[in-house]
Amino acid sequence: MKFIFSAIIILGSLLTKAQVTVKKITAINPYHRDLKYEFPLVVQNSNKQSAEKINDSLSIDFLDINRKKIKKSIFENVWGTSKDGIIPMSDVSYKVLYNSGNILSLAIEAEGCGAYCEHFTRYYCFNTKTGKKIRITDLLTKRGIQLLSDSIVLRKQNILKKKLLEIEDSLSSAAVIADNDSKEYFLQMKELYENCLAATDFINFEYTEFYIIKSKMYFILNRCSAHYNRAIDELDVFILAFTINDWKQFFTPATSKLLIR
C-alpha cells in the first residue's frame, strides 16, 4: 500500500509540475478609471521558455506591445491618452477554453475603436511544449487540409442556403409584404447572403482562426457583413466544429503525440 500511495504522490507531483497555469493580469485605465482590463499570463514552471513564447505572442498580437519594452503596463498601447475621445481598446477580457497539458486554447475579447467601435473576439491555440501556435498544417497532411477546406466551405454554404430559404419564406408572408420596412430588411439580408454564398469557395487556413477543445477542433470564419450592414446579419460569425478523430487518417506524424492528454 505504501508503494502505491508513494507512486500516486509522485505521479500527482509530476502532473502538477507540468501543468500550465493561466493567471490574470488586471489593470484600470489611468485616463478612464471606469474601464477595467484583464489579460492572460501563462505560467509553466517546468517549461518557462514555452510560457514566455506564448505570452510574447499574445501581447504582440492582441495588445500590440513587446513585453520587453513595457514602460508602465502591458495595456499602455491600447489605453489611449487623457485627450483621446475614442479609446483604442476597452472591455478586454479572456476565457480559457481548454488546457490539456499539451494544448492551451484561449479566447480574448474586447471593444476595439478606430473609425468606429466594435466588439470582437480572437481565438488562440498553443502547443504548450514548444510555445508555438498550433496551425492546421501542423495537424493534417496536404490531402487532409484540402478535404477539410472543402468540408468547411460546404458546411458554410449549407448554412447560407438554409438561411436564404428562411428569408424567402419571410418575404412571402403577408405581414412582411404589408410592411415596407420589414420587406426592405429581408431584401437587404437576402442580397447580403447571396453575395456571401457566391464568394464562399475557398478557405485560407493562414488567416482562419481555430482552436481545440477536447476531441473537437473549431474554425472561425468571418461574418458576411461589414460594420455598416451588421444589423441585418443574423448569422454573424461562423464557428464550425469538426471531430478530430474523423480526420485521423490524415494526421501528420506529430499529431497523435500532441493530442495525447
Secondary structure, 3 states (H helix, E strand, C coil): CHHHHHHHHHHHHHHHHHCCEEEEEEEECCCCCCCEEEEEEEECCCCHHHHHHHHHHHHHHHHCCCHHHCCCCCCCCCCCCCCCCCCCEEEEEEEEEEECCCEEEEEEEEEEECCCEEEEEEEEEEECCCCCECCHHHHECHHHHHHHHHHHHHHHHHHHHHHHHHHHHHHCCHHHHHCHHHHHHHHHHHHHHHHHHHHCCCCCHHHCEEEEECCEEEEEECCCCCCCCHHHCCCCCEEEEEEHHHHHHHECCCHHHHHCC
